[in-house]
Amino acid sequence: MVKLTNNLTSDEFKQYYFLKEELKDFCRSEGLKVSGSKQELENRIIHYLSTGEELNEPVMRQNSNTPLSEITLDSRLGENFKCSEDKRAFFEKEIGKGFKFKVRFQKWLKANPDKTYRDAVDAYHEIQGSNQKTEIGKQFQYNQYIRDFFEDNEGKSLDDAIRCWKHKKSLKGHNRYEKSDLEVL
């Protein structure tokens, strides 16, 4: 397993898988910004390892969203929708205790700022009724690996999948599932 240090080149960095917490620890130790998605952290580190300089990132201002007390079915979702506790409480009240902010629904919310909460409730039910698999973003390599492992290995356990994943991520190169990964079991 390779350790993330400032001695790595950006090309070497790209060859390995690092947990988000490892990326944040590295950024902290180098005085870099630690907030953001895993992909943002990776971009920040690649730039730093390539140039030795902090990445100049624009500051994004958040539009405030309507507080829960003012949310109605006819309220607009608005730009920069955030899945916050007040929004969760609203959707639980409208949909029921089983409500969850699943990935497909979150994407729908962010892609439809001009729609209403009523539209969102309808979309939630439609999404829940669909058995379409959610596309897994490239930054979620673990999730993709586990899905691919189970599609190829009926009857294997999650422990088996995790054991193969841990071995795979310690190796240089891609982290996609391959049948040969089963040699570790």
Kinemage of the C-alpha trace (Angstrom):
@kinemage 1
@onewidth
@group {chain A} dominant
@subgroup {mainchain}
@vectorlist {calphas} color= white
{ca met a 1} P 0.000 0.000 0.000
{ca val a 2} L 1.449 3.336 -1.018
{ca lys a 3} L 1.331 6.253 1.422
{ca leu a 4} L 0.118 9.639 0.243
{ca thr a 5} L 2.997 12.061 0.705
{ca asn a 6} L 4.237 15.158 -1.077
{ca asn a 7} L 7.019 12.987 -2.574
{ca leu a 8} L 4.538 11.405 -5.003
{ca thr a 9} L 4.218 12.825 -8.481
{ca ser a 10} L 0.728 13.631 -9.720
{ca asp a 11} L 0.992 10.701 -12.171
{ca glu a 12} L 1.898 8.315 -9.332
{ca phe a 13} L -0.967 9.689 -7.253
{ca lys a 14} L -3.429 8.917 -10.060
{ca gln a 15} L -2.302 5.273 -10.088
{ca tyr a 16} L -3.582 4.544 -6.581
{ca tyr a 17} L -6.823 4.640 -4.662
{ca phe a 18} L -7.017 6.776 -1.511
{ca leu a 19} L -9.880 7.113 0.929
{ca lys a 20} L -11.432 10.552 1.255
{ca glu a 21} L -10.147 10.754 4.835
{ca glu a 22} L -6.585 10.128 3.584
{ca leu a 23} L -7.012 12.939 1.044
{ca lys a 24} L -8.277 15.296 3.745
{ca asp a 25} L -5.397 14.366 6.081
{ca phe a 26} L -2.902 15.104 3.303
{ca cys a 27} L -4.547 18.451 2.525
{ca arg a 28} L -4.480 19.359 6.234
{ca ser a 29} L -0.796 18.473 6.541
{ca glu a 30} L 0.065 20.560 3.468
{ca gly a 31} L -2.092 23.538 4.454
{ca leu a 32} L -4.603 22.997 1.641
{ca lys a 33} L -8.365 23.433 1.792
{ca val a 34} L -9.980 20.240 3.185
{ca ser a 35} L -13.638 20.764 2.265
{ca gly a 36} L -15.376 19.510 -0.834
{ca ser a 37} L -16.113 16.249 -2.592
{ca lys a 38} L -13.584 13.480 -3.032
{ca gln a 39} L -13.143 14.506 -6.660
{ca glu a 40} L -12.462 18.131 -5.647
{ca leu a 41} L -9.878 16.952 -3.113
{ca glu a 42} L -8.210 14.761 -5.746
{ca asn a 43} L -8.066 17.670 -8.229
{ca arg a 44} L -6.609 19.912 -5.521
{ca ile a 45} L -3.925 17.341 -4.684
{ca ile a 46} L -3.062 16.649 -8.342
{ca his a 47} L -2.547 20.379 -8.889
{ca tyr a 48} L -0.463 20.675 -5.716
{ca leu a 49} L 1.730 17.665 -6.567
{ca ser a 50} L 2.245 19.010 -10.103
{ca thr a 51} L 2.986 22.640 -9.221
{ca gly a 52} L 3.733 22.788 -5.493
{ca glu a 53} L 1.063 25.482 -5.300
{ca glu a 54} L -2.455 25.654 -3.904
{ca leu a 55} L -5.208 25.425 -6.503
{ca asn a 56} L -6.950 28.790 -6.936
{ca glu a 57} L -10.623 27.855 -6.642
{ca pro a 58} L -13.540 30.248 -7.058
{ca val a 59} L -15.642 30.832 -3.956
{ca met a 60} L -19.203 29.612 -4.506
{ca arg a 61} L -21.955 31.543 -2.770
{ca gln a 62} L -24.910 29.458 -1.693
{ca asn a 63} L -28.424 30.683 -2.356
{ca ser a 64} L -30.410 30.301 0.813
{ca asn a 65} L -33.295 27.906 0.490
{ca thr a 66} L -36.739 28.334 1.949
{ca pro a 67} L -36.859 27.333 5.646
{ca leu a 68} L -39.140 24.412 6.617
{ca ser a 69} L -41.754 26.684 8.141
{ca glu a 70} L -42.191 28.309 4.715
{ca ile a 71} L -42.011 25.178 2.534
{ca thr a 72} L -45.278 24.268 0.871
{ca leu a 73} L -46.077 21.888 -1.959
{ca asp a 74} L -46.148 24.924 -4.256
{ca ser a 75} L -42.735 26.300 -3.151
{ca arg a 76} L -39.965 26.205 -5.760
{ca leu a 77} L -36.972 23.947 -5.105
{ca gly a 78} L -34.508 26.715 -6.022
{ca glu a 79} L -30.874 26.731 -7.120
{ca asn a 80} L -28.225 24.802 -5.155
{ca phe a 81} L -30.774 22.537 -3.483
{ca lys a 82} L -29.322 21.041 -0.289
{ca cys a 83} L -30.637 17.846 1.276
{ca ser a 84} L -30.902 19.281 4.778
{ca glu a 85} L -32.785 18.157 7.866
{ca asp a 86} L -35.600 20.662 7.344
{ca lys a 87} L -36.140 19.348 3.800
{ca arg a 88} L -35.989 15.750 5.069
{ca ala a 89} L -38.657 16.598 7.662
{ca phe a 90} L -40.857 18.136 4.935
{ca phe a 91} L -40.549 15.088 2.657
{ca glu a 92} L -41.130 12.680 5.575
{ca lys a 93} L -44.320 14.593 6.403
{ca glu a 94} L -45.508 14.380 2.760
{ca ile a 95} L -44.190 10.925 1.795
{ca gly a 96} L -43.900 9.035 5.076
{ca lys a 97} L -41.237 7.812 7.493
{ca gly a 98} L -39.670 5.574 4.841
{ca phe a 99} L -38.430 8.623 2.916
{ca lys a 100} L -34.718 8.690 2.027
{ca phe a 101} L -32.639 11.104 -0.070
{ca lys a 102} L -31.417 8.471 -2.530
{ca val a 103} L -28.957 9.387 -5.280
{ca arg a 104} L -31.408 9.436 -8.212
{ca phe a 105} L -33.811 11.651 -6.280
{ca gln a 106} L -31.006 14.009 -5.204
{ca lys a 107} L -29.907 14.335 -8.835
{ca trp a 108} L -33.488 15.084 -9.863
{ca leu a 109} L -33.800 17.775 -7.169
{ca lys a 110} L -30.583 19.493 -8.254
{ca ala a 111} L -31.460 19.285 -11.953
{ca asn a 112} L -34.930 20.838 -11.524
{ca pro a 113} L -34.586 24.122 -9.609
{ca asp a 114} L -37.729 25.591 -11.191
{ca lys a 115} L -39.948 22.663 -10.164
{ca thr a 116} L -42.108 22.682 -7.039
{ca tyr a 117} L -42.010 20.445 -3.985
{ca arg a 118} L -45.240 18.901 -5.316
{ca asp a 119} L -43.340 17.952 -8.497
{ca ala a 120} L -40.568 16.549 -6.297
{ca val a 121} L -42.987 14.346 -4.340
{ca asp a 122} L -44.390 13.015 -7.636
{ca ala a 123} L -40.861 12.426 -8.979
{ca tyr a 124} L -39.890 10.605 -5.781
{ca his a 125} L -42.776 8.150 -6.176
{ca glu a 126} L -41.943 7.631 -9.856
{ca ile a 127} L -38.262 7.015 -9.065
{ca gln a 128} L -39.142 4.609 -6.244
{ca gly a 129} L -41.408 2.658 -8.600
{ca ser a 130} L -38.619 2.261 -11.150
{ca asn a 131} L -36.142 -0.601 -10.864
{ca gln a 132} L -33.549 1.242 -12.945
{ca lys a 133} L -30.067 1.063 -11.401
{ca thr a 134} L -28.449 4.318 -10.389
{ca glu a 135} L -25.318 5.218 -12.306
{ca ile a 136} L -22.389 5.200 -9.901
{ca gly a 137} L -20.125 8.252 -10.198
{ca lys a 138} L -16.486 7.549 -11.043
{ca gln a 139} L -15.356 8.842 -7.646
{ca phe a 140} L -17.283 6.012 -5.949
{ca gln a 141} L -14.942 3.242 -7.086
{ca tyr a 142} L -15.662 1.070 -4.026
{ca asn a 143} L -19.417 1.067 -4.683
{ca gln a 144} L -18.884 0.197 -8.368
{ca tyr a 145} L -16.450 -2.578 -7.481
{ca ile a 146} L -18.873 -4.133 -4.979
{ca arg a 147} L -21.779 -3.962 -7.470
{ca asp a 148} L -19.671 -5.540 -10.232
{ca phe a 149} L -18.358 -8.216 -7.844
{ca phe a 150} L -21.878 -9.339 -6.915
{ca glu a 151} L -23.101 -9.270 -10.530
{ca asp a 152} L -20.297 -11.728 -11.370
{ca asn a 153} L -20.299 -13.848 -8.181
{ca glu a 154} L -23.687 -15.080 -7.068
{ca gly a 155} L -23.471 -16.675 -3.638
{ca lys a 156} L -20.347 -14.817 -2.490
{ca ser a 157} L -20.515 -12.722 0.671
{ca leu a 158} L -19.929 -9.036 1.310
{ca asp a 159} L -16.845 -10.077 3.320
{ca asp a 160} L -15.517 -11.809 0.179
{ca ala a 161} L -16.152 -8.687 -1.896
{ca ile a 162} L -14.475 -6.430 0.669
{ca arg a 163} L -11.445 -8.739 0.948
{ca cys a 164} L -11.018 -8.630 -2.857
{ca trp a 165} L -11.538 -4.836 -2.881
{ca lys a 166} L -8.891 -4.247 -0.200
{ca his a 167} L -6.389 -6.285 -2.167
{ca lys a 168} L -7.293 -4.545 -5.445
{ca lys a 169} L -6.994 -1.002 -4.064
{ca ser a 170} L -3.533 -1.743 -2.683
{ca leu a 171} L -2.287 -2.423 -6.217
{ca lys a 172} L -1.070 0.125 -8.732
{ca gly a 173} L -3.477 0.728 -11.602
{ca his a 174} L -7.248 0.706 -12.034
{ca asn a 175} L -9.681 -0.438 -9.336
{ca arg a 176} L -12.298 -2.073 -11.560
{ca tyr a 177} L -13.451 -5.567 -10.684
{ca glu a 178} L -11.852 -8.428 -12.615
{ca lys a 179} L -12.514 -12.172 -12.282
{ca ser a 180} L -8.826 -12.656 -11.364
{ca asp a 181} L -9.449 -10.659 -8.145
{ca leu a 182} L -10.988 -13.850 -6.714
{ca glu a 183} L -7.495 -15.348 -6.346
{ca val a 184} L -7.255 -13.599 -2.953
{ca leu a 185} L -10.114 -15.683 -1.536
